[in-house]
Structure formats: C-alpha cells, structure tokens
Amino acid sequence: MCTVGARCDPVMMRELGGPQSRDRVAGQVKHGLDTVRADGAWIRMIIPDGSAQVAGTVTVYPYEGISEIGWMILPEFQCRGLASEAVRAVLDLAQADGRWGLIHAFPSTTNAASNAICCSAGFSLVGQEETAFAGHIFQTNHWVFDPSAHAWPAGSSAA
Ligand SMILES: CC(C)(COP(=O)(O)OP(=O)(O)OC[C@H]1O[C@@H](n2cnc3c(N)ncnc32)[C@H](O)[C@@H]1OP(=O)(O)O)[C@@H](O)C(=O)NCCC(=O)NCCS
C-alpha cells in the first residue's frame, strides 16, 4: 500500500469516515502538491532508517483560519513508535520555523493511538467538538500545541 492508496482503504480510514473515492483522493493530491509548491503547507514523508519506502506522512496546513496537523502510518509500519517520533520532529520544525502559531489536532474521540500521540507530544486538550470531514460528522477531541511555549524535557527532542 502507498500513502495515496491508503486513503481509499477501509481499515486506514476507519477513524476518518471510511474509504474515499479515487477521484476525490486525486483531487486532494493535486491540491496538496500545489499548496506545498507554493510553500503554503508541509507534507513530510516518514522514511524509517534503513528503508527506501515511505511509511507515512505528517502534514501541517492552514484550514479555516487556523493551523492543523494530521498524520498517517501505513499498516505494515504501525505500532513501532514512528508516528510519535515523526510528529515530535515536525513540531520541532514548527517551533524553529515559527510560522504556524498554535497548531490544532482533531482526532476522533475513539482514535486511541492519535489521542495518545497528542498527549505525549505536549498538546493540551481544550475540549470535544463535532468536526466535519469528508462528508461525515465526527465527535473529536480538540488538542492544541503552542510551539512558542513548548520546551521538550532534556534529552527527549526528536530532531
Ligand atoms: C494513528 C496512527 C498514525 C498511529 O501510528 P503508529 O506509528 O502506529 O503510532 P505509534 O506507534 O507512534 O504509537 C502512538 C501511541 O499510540 C499508541 N497506540 C498505537 N496503536 C494503538 C492502538 N491500536 N490502540 C491504542 N493505542 C495505540 C501507542 O502505544 C503510542 O502510545 P504512547 O505514546 O503512549 O506510547 C496510525 O494508526 C494510522 O495511520 N491510522 C490510520 C489513519 C489515522 O487514523 N490517522 C490519524 C487521524 S487523526
């Protein structure tokens, strides 16, 4: 599976409203590439040490006046700590870059792994809300990370 095909996969998209159509994903990929080329978003590929294969992505992008972060790891690479490490590395970059301001995440309340990532990466839980995504309404946790206020514990930086 690749990171584009993952968006059409029912297991990968279980917490995100189910699989999306190939046409919709193609449109998203084009929009994502255009935005990255214009330096309006980050799509960071996760490539494990010693591998030539992309294992997943961490994305930071502006949406409706705020900065959001999202992540995915392909099934064969899950449960190895890759998402946690990659999210922290991208938050380090955001801290150094300074452009994003507060960074928001809206994992579904039932997405245990994503909520664990938010918690261990230093996001603060500010509430629960309904979030619309891909034509579905989700009950989500609303997490916020403040790059300007965050200091990693000594020796724990992922950079
Ligand atoms: C969510 C996702 C990115 C996690 O990736 P991962 O590389 O397997 O995550 P990690 O191995 O870094 O684990 C992160 C944390 O979640 C926990 N975790 C991992 N899988 C879990 C599961 N199935 N249930 C509960 N906790 C889980 C880990 O123990 C770890 O917790 P810790 O930080 O307290 O140690 C991956 O499952 C995924 O891509 N899922 C499909 C797409 C998706 O849901 N994206 C996120 C939308 S908000």
The ligand as an SDF file (V2000), in Angstrom:
LIG
                    3D

 48 50  0  0  0  0  0  0  0  0999 V2000
   -2.8510    6.7600   14.2110 C   0  0  0  0  0  0  0  0  0  0  0  0
   -1.5720    6.2350   13.5860 C   0  0  0  0  0  0  0  0  0  0  0  0
   -0.9000    7.3470   12.7950 C   0  0  0  0  0  0  0  0  0  0  0  0
   -0.6040    5.7440   14.6790 C   0  0  0  0  0  0  0  0  0  0  0  0
    0.6400    5.4150   14.0660 O   0  0  0  0  0  0  0  0  0  0  0  0
    1.7250    4.4800   14.8100 P   0  0  0  0  0  0  0  0  0  0  0  0
    3.0490    4.7150   14.1680 O   0  0  0  0  0  0  0  0  0  0  0  0
    1.2220    3.1020   14.8440 O   0  0  0  0  0  0  0  0  0  0  0  0
    1.7200    5.0960   16.2840 O   0  0  0  0  0  0  0  0  0  0  0  0
    2.8780    4.8860   17.3630 P   0  0  0  0  0  0  0  0  0  0  0  0
    3.4740    3.5210   17.2370 O   0  0  0  0  0  0  0  0  0  0  0  0
    3.8040    6.0550   17.3020 O   0  0  0  0  0  0  0  0  0  0  0  0
    2.0260    4.9290   18.7080 O   0  0  0  0  0  0  0  0  0  0  0  0
    1.4940    6.1490   19.1920 C   0  0  0  0  0  0  0  0  0  0  0  0
    0.8120    5.9180   20.5040 C   0  0  0  0  0  0  0  0  0  0  0  0
   -0.4330    5.2460   20.2700 O   0  0  0  0  0  0  0  0  0  0  0  0
   -0.4580    4.0260   20.9800 C   0  0  0  0  0  0  0  0  0  0  0  0
   -1.1370    3.0970   20.0860 N   0  0  0  0  0  0  0  0  0  0  0  0
   -0.7000    2.6640   18.8820 C   0  0  0  0  0  0  0  0  0  0  0  0
   -1.6440    1.8900   18.3160 N   0  0  0  0  0  0  0  0  0  0  0  0
   -2.6750    1.8370   19.1920 C   0  0  0  0  0  0  0  0  0  0  0  0
   -3.9570    1.2130   19.1940 C   0  0  0  0  0  0  0  0  0  0  0  0
   -4.3510    0.4620   18.1690 N   0  0  0  0  0  0  0  0  0  0  0  0
   -4.7570    1.3970   20.2660 N   0  0  0  0  0  0  0  0  0  0  0  0
   -4.3610    2.1450   21.3060 C   0  0  0  0  0  0  0  0  0  0  0  0
   -3.1720    2.7870   21.3630 N   0  0  0  0  0  0  0  0  0  0  0  0
   -2.3460    2.6220   20.3150 C   0  0  0  0  0  0  0  0  0  0  0  0
    0.9820    3.6710   21.2580 C   0  0  0  0  0  0  0  0  0  0  0  0
    1.1090    2.8610   22.3990 O   0  0  0  0  0  0  0  0  0  0  0  0
    1.5830    5.0260   21.4780 C   0  0  0  0  0  0  0  0  0  0  0  0
    1.2480    5.4990   22.7820 O   0  0  0  0  0  0  0  0  0  0  0  0
    2.3490    6.1710   23.7470 P   0  0  0  0  0  0  0  0  0  0  0  0
    2.7850    7.4450   23.0400 O   0  0  0  0  0  0  0  0  0  0  0  0
    1.5760    6.4550   24.9930 O   0  0  0  0  0  0  0  0  0  0  0  0
    3.4240    5.1670   23.8650 O   0  0  0  0  0  0  0  0  0  0  0  0
   -1.8780    5.0190   12.6350 C   0  0  0  0  0  0  0  0  0  0  0  0
   -2.5670    4.0460   13.3760 O   0  0  0  0  0  0  0  0  0  0  0  0
   -2.7120    5.4160   11.4240 C   0  0  0  0  0  0  0  0  0  0  0  0
   -2.1730    5.9280   10.4430 O   0  0  0  0  0  0  0  0  0  0  0  0
   -4.0130    5.1350   11.4740 N   0  0  0  0  0  0  0  0  0  0  0  0
   -4.9000    5.3900   10.3250 C   0  0  0  0  0  0  0  0  0  0  0  0
   -5.0430    6.8580    9.9650 C   0  0  0  0  0  0  0  0  0  0  0  0
   -5.3960    7.7500   11.1410 C   0  0  0  0  0  0  0  0  0  0  0  0
   -6.2270    7.3820   11.9710 O   0  0  0  0  0  0  0  0  0  0  0  0
   -4.7530    8.9260   11.1840 N   0  0  0  0  0  0  0  0  0  0  0  0
   -4.9090    9.8900   12.2580 C   0  0  0  0  0  0  0  0  0  0  0  0
   -6.0870   10.7910   12.0750 C   0  0  0  0  0  0  0  0  0  0  0  0
   -6.2060   11.9360   13.4450 S   0  0  0  0  0  0  0  0  0  0  0  0
  1  2  1  0
  2  3  1  0
  2  4  1  0
  2 36  1  0
  4  5  1  0
  5  6  1  0
  6  7  2  0
  6  8  1  0
  6  9  1  0
  9 10  1  0
 10 11  2  0
 10 12  1  0
 10 13  1  0
 13 14  1  0
 14 15  1  0
 15 16  1  0
 15 30  1  0
 16 17  1  0
 17 18  1  0
 17 28  1  0
 18 19  1  0
 18 27  1  0
 19 20  2  0
 20 21  1  0
 21 22  1  0
 21 27  2  0
 22 23  1  0
 22 24  2  0
 24 25  1  0
 25 26  2  0
 26 27  1  0
 28 29  1  0
 28 30  1  0
 30 31  1  0
 31 32  1  0
 32 33  2  0
 32 34  1  0
 32 35  1  0
 36 37  1  0
 36 38  1  0
 38 39  2  0
 38 40  1  0
 40 41  1  0
 41 42  1  0
 42 43  1  0
 43 44  2  0
 43 45  1  0
 45 46  1  0
 46 47  1  0
 47 48  1  0
M  END
$$$$
